């Protein structure tokens, strides 16, 4: 039986970890793509390597320095908010990041003969980030099938977003069901020099609330005060 591969965007966070595991559960070989965009929270790259060692058949860490563009608290000298999750699009939004990353995943998929892309966007994220919304995923899939040789020749691509309508609690429970060690993942946007999570940024708050709402222990390593 010929193995089918899927390209999975693997950031190193809990969502992408669960997404990769779901791709494996669905029977795909996992081609994990991590983009090193010189992000503030570079410790997530090590988390991605740890996760890929367990879940991926191949792992590429692709350098793409988005600090040349800036425009985000993750890629320029803008403070990461610590006052709680607010309304609107936060300053941690990286301009067009998921469009760029899915384009890279699409290029690898076409080169590798894969026709499936996995991305770990979810319900709590798309309330703040425009490139995590269902209409974006649908639009990118349509684009993929019009902008590639494989697509126009009738061998179409599918963009999977299996966490799209899950809460963070749902995702935490799914990690347990899949037998994952969530402590390998990293979510904090502004980690301390020792790599510990700050506990105050939006990503930390959403992750902590997810484990709390799921009734599960929080495996996150927080920075020493």
C-alpha positions as CSV (number, residue, x, y, z in Angstrom):
1,X,0.0,0.0,0.0
2,X,1.4,3.4,-1.0
3,X,1.6,5.9,1.9
4,X,-0.1,9.2,1.4
5,X,1.7,12.2,2.8
6,X,0.4,15.5,4.2
7,X,2.3,18.7,4.9
8,X,1.6,19.9,8.4
9,X,2.5,23.4,9.6
10,X,4.2,22.7,12.9
11,X,4.9,25.8,14.9
12,X,5.8,24.0,18.2
13,X,2.6,25.0,19.9
14,X,-0.1,22.7,21.3
15,X,-2.5,23.3,18.5
16,X,0.0,22.3,15.8
17,X,1.1,19.3,17.8
18,X,-2.5,18.0,18.0
19,X,-2.9,18.8,14.3
20,X,0.1,16.7,13.4
21,X,-1.1,13.8,15.5
22,X,-4.6,14.0,13.9
23,X,-2.9,13.8,10.5
24,X,-1.1,10.6,11.5
25,X,-4.3,9.2,13.0
26,X,-6.0,9.8,9.6
27,X,-3.3,7.6,8.0
28,X,-1.0,10.3,6.5
29,X,2.7,10.4,6.6
30,X,3.6,13.7,8.2
31,X,5.9,16.1,6.4
32,X,6.3,18.8,9.1
33,X,7.1,22.3,8.1
34,X,8.3,24.8,10.7
35,X,9.1,28.4,9.6
36,X,11.9,30.1,11.4
37,X,10.7,33.7,10.9
38,X,13.0,35.1,13.5
39,X,10.1,35.3,15.9
40,X,10.4,36.7,19.4
41,X,9.4,33.3,20.9
42,X,12.2,31.3,19.3
43,X,12.0,28.7,21.9
44,X,9.0,27.3,20.0
45,X,11.5,26.1,17.3
46,X,13.0,23.7,19.8
47,X,9.5,22.6,20.7
48,X,8.8,21.9,17.1
49,X,11.9,19.8,16.8
50,X,10.9,17.8,19.8
51,X,7.4,17.2,18.5
52,X,8.6,16.3,15.0
53,X,10.9,13.7,16.5
54,X,7.8,11.9,17.7
55,X,5.3,12.6,15.0
56,X,6.9,13.5,11.7
57,X,8.4,11.4,8.9
58,X,10.4,14.4,7.7
59,X,10.9,17.8,9.3
60,X,12.0,21.0,7.5
61,X,12.8,24.2,9.5
62,X,12.7,26.8,6.8
63,X,14.4,30.2,7.5
64,X,12.3,33.3,6.4
65,X,13.2,36.4,8.4
66,X,10.0,38.4,8.7
67,X,11.6,40.9,11.0
68,X,12.6,42.6,7.7
69,X,9.0,43.6,7.4
70,X,8.1,44.0,11.1
71,X,4.6,45.1,11.8
72,X,3.9,42.7,14.8
73,X,4.9,42.3,18.4
74,X,6.4,39.0,17.4
75,X,8.7,40.4,14.7
76,X,9.6,43.9,15.8
77,X,10.2,46.0,18.9
78,X,6.6,46.2,20.1
79,X,5.7,45.1,23.6
80,X,3.6,41.9,23.9
81,X,0.4,42.7,25.7
82,X,0.1,41.2,29.2
83,X,-3.2,42.7,30.4
84,X,-5.6,40.0,29.2
85,X,-7.2,38.9,26.0
86,X,-8.9,41.9,24.3
87,X,-11.2,42.5,21.4
88,X,-10.1,43.2,17.8
89,X,-7.0,42.1,16.0
90,X,-4.1,42.0,18.5
91,X,-0.6,43.4,17.9
92,X,0.7,39.8,18.0
93,X,-0.9,39.4,14.5
94,X,1.9,38.9,12.0
95,X,0.8,40.4,8.6
96,X,-0.4,37.7,6.3
97,X,1.5,35.0,8.2
98,X,-0.8,32.1,7.6
99,X,-1.1,33.0,3.9
100,X,2.7,33.0,3.6
101,X,3.1,29.8,5.6
102,X,0.3,27.9,3.7
103,X,1.9,29.0,0.4
104,X,5.2,27.4,1.5
105,X,3.4,24.3,2.6
106,X,1.6,24.2,-0.7
107,X,4.9,24.4,-2.6
108,X,6.4,21.5,-0.6
109,X,3.2,19.5,-1.0
110,X,3.2,19.8,-4.8
111,X,6.9,19.0,-5.0
112,X,6.5,16.0,-2.7
113,X,3.4,14.7,-4.5
114,X,1.3,15.3,-1.4
115,X,-2.2,16.7,-1.8
116,X,-3.2,17.4,1.8
117,X,-2.2,20.4,4.0
118,X,-2.9,20.6,7.7
119,X,-3.0,23.8,9.7
120,X,-3.9,24.1,13.4
121,X,-6.1,27.2,13.4
122,X,-9.0,27.1,15.8
123,X,-12.1,28.8,17.1
124,X,-10.5,30.9,19.8
125,X,-7.8,32.2,17.4
126,X,-10.1,33.2,14.5
127,X,-12.0,35.6,16.8
128,X,-8.9,37.7,16.7
129,X,-6.8,36.7,13.7
130,X,-8.3,37.1,10.2
131,X,-6.1,34.4,8.7
132,X,-7.5,31.8,11.1
133,X,-11.2,32.1,10.0
134,X,-13.1,29.4,8.1
135,X,-13.6,31.6,5.1
136,X,-9.8,32.1,4.8
137,X,-9.2,28.4,4.9
138,X,-11.8,27.8,2.2
139,X,-10.4,30.7,0.1
140,X,-6.9,29.3,0.3
141,X,-8.0,25.9,-0.7
142,X,-9.7,27.4,-3.8
143,X,-6.5,29.3,-4.6
144,X,-4.3,26.2,-4.2
145,X,-6.4,24.5,-6.8
146,X,-6.1,27.4,-9.3
147,X,-2.5,28.4,-8.7
148,X,-0.7,25.0,-9.1
149,X,0.1,22.6,-11.9
150,X,-1.4,19.8,-9.9
151,X,-4.6,21.8,-9.2
152,X,-5.3,22.8,-12.8
153,X,-4.5,19.2,-14.0
154,X,-7.3,17.9,-11.7
155,X,-5.3,16.5,-8.8
156,X,-6.6,18.9,-6.2
157,X,-5.4,19.9,-2.8
158,X,-7.4,19.8,0.4
159,X,-6.6,22.1,3.3
160,X,-7.5,20.4,6.6
161,X,-8.2,22.6,9.7
162,X,-9.4,19.9,12.2
163,X,-9.2,22.2,15.2
164,X,-11.2,24.9,13.5
165,X,-14.3,24.7,15.7
166,X,-12.6,23.3,18.9
167,X,-12.1,25.3,22.0
168,X,-8.8,25.3,23.8
169,X,-10.4,22.8,26.3
170,X,-11.4,20.6,23.4
171,X,-7.8,20.7,22.1
172,X,-6.3,19.9,25.5
173,X,-8.6,16.9,25.8
174,X,-7.7,15.8,22.3
175,X,-4.0,15.9,23.2
176,X,-4.8,13.5,26.1
177,X,-6.9,11.2,23.8
178,X,-4.1,11.1,21.3
179,X,-1.5,10.2,24.0
180,X,0.5,13.3,23.5
181,X,2.9,14.9,26.0
182,X,1.7,18.5,25.9
183,X,4.7,19.6,28.0
184,X,6.8,19.2,24.8
185,X,4.8,22.1,23.2
186,X,5.3,25.8,23.7
187,X,2.7,28.6,23.3
188,X,4.1,31.7,25.1
189,X,4.6,34.8,22.9
190,X,7.2,36.3,25.3
191,X,9.1,33.6,27.1
192,X,11.8,34.4,29.7
193,X,15.5,33.8,29.0
194,X,15.2,30.4,30.6
195,X,12.5,29.5,28.1
196,X,9.7,29.4,30.7
197,X,6.3,30.8,29.7
198,X,5.4,34.3,31.0
199,X,1.9,33.2,32.0
200,X,0.4,36.6,31.1
201,X,0.4,37.0,27.3
202,X,-2.7,36.1,25.3
203,X,-1.3,32.7,24.3
204,X,-0.4,31.8,27.8
205,X,-3.8,32.8,29.2
206,X,-5.7,30.9,26.5
207,X,-3.6,27.8,27.0
208,X,-4.0,27.9,30.8
209,X,-7.7,28.4,30.5
210,X,-8.0,25.5,28.1
211,X,-6.4,23.1,30.6
212,X,-8.4,24.5,33.4
213,X,-11.7,24.2,31.5
214,X,-10.8,20.7,30.5
215,X,-10.2,19.7,34.1
216,X,-6.6,18.7,33.2
217,X,-3.3,19.6,34.9
218,X,-1.4,22.4,33.1
219,X,2.0,20.9,32.0
220,X,3.4,24.3,31.0
221,X,6.7,25.3,32.5
222,X,6.4,28.9,33.7
223,X,9.3,31.3,34.2
224,X,10.8,31.6,37.6
225,X,9.9,34.9,39.1
